[in-house]
Amino acid sequence: MRDLYPEIEPYDQGLLDVGDGQRIHWELCGNPAGRPVVFLHGGPGGGITPLHRRYFDPSAYRVLLFDQRGCGRSTPHASAGDLTANTTWHLVADMERLREMIGVERWMVFGGSWGSTLALAYAETHPERVSGLILRGIFTMRRSEIDWFYEGGASAAFPDYWELFLAPIPEEERGGLVEAYHRRLNDPDPEVRAEAAIAWSQWEARTITLLPDAKMIAEYGERDYALAFARIEAHYMVNGAFLEPGQLLRDAHRLRGIPGEIVQGRYDLVTPATTAWELHKAWPEARFTIAEGAGHAGNEPAIIHHLVEATDRFRSIT
């Protein structure tokens, strides 16, 4: 089974002023003369980690990774403050600024979970800029997908974790949990915000892997991380990611001609395989792979195996 490439450090990094008072943290890894690829993290609000550099052969790829607005080392941090200038279309524009910054005409786009949402939005807006797409754990932000995970569908598999998720929300407000959480995550009381953020973030951490990952659950429960992660996610959820209903599947025809890979965990209960299958039907040119024995997380062995195989196949595609 394929594993991640060895650990690697950036050869360049910095902060890019993208306007709206926002500065985006970015880093470049691998071969400065290699095939350009941009890595899109999940969440939104998850941020990049050193592991994310390791899906790519460092001798073959020039990898740009960045913390999307409000999270990671980008500023200002979304643990508090206004999120008005944080939308899908702000992020798409940020990607174009980053592409221009590194001076490439086209690049490969790699994204999982929310990263697949952003990758699709970018590729359907700027198909001429995309030399290839590798997507994992497909999420298109339709209301049915949001409701599955945040309004009770997934609770059938995780009744104990669901009870913890419900705990901060009074019973009379449980008819619209995303909206109820959004109110608490923007409450003037910092303790109300923190309680909601940790419960929201740990619901995801507890359900994202096929088997429990205690380290991940603890990391998602760290106060500052959880506040940014939960506030940004809820902001996007209540606004349908600033997309028209069904937009990303509707416009999948714009991907025709772009080499693609879709990798989906068989037992993904965060973003079930239905959406990945629908994308495959709308974009049949892409290779579709079910990762057996895997859930949603990008660090599960079966997911890693198929993603690294995909990036290896794409090394020579221009």
Buried (B, 14 or more C-beta within 10 A) or exposed (E): EBEBBEEBEBEEBEBBEBEBEBBBBBBBBBBEEBBBBBBBBBBBBBBBBEEBBBBBBBEBBBBBBBBBBBBBBBBEBBBEEEBEEBBBEBBBBBBBBBBEBBEBEBBBBBBBBBBBBBBBBBBBBBBEBBBBBBBBBBBBBBEEBBBBBBBBBBBEEBEEBBEBBBEBBEEEBEEBBBEBBBBBBBEEEEEBBBBBBBBBBBBBBBBBBBEEBEEBBEBBBEEEBBBBBBBBBBBBBBBBBBBEEBBBBBBBEBBEEBBBBBBBBBBBBBBBBEBBBBBBEBBEEBBBBBBEEBBBBBBBBBBBBBBBBBBBBBBEEE
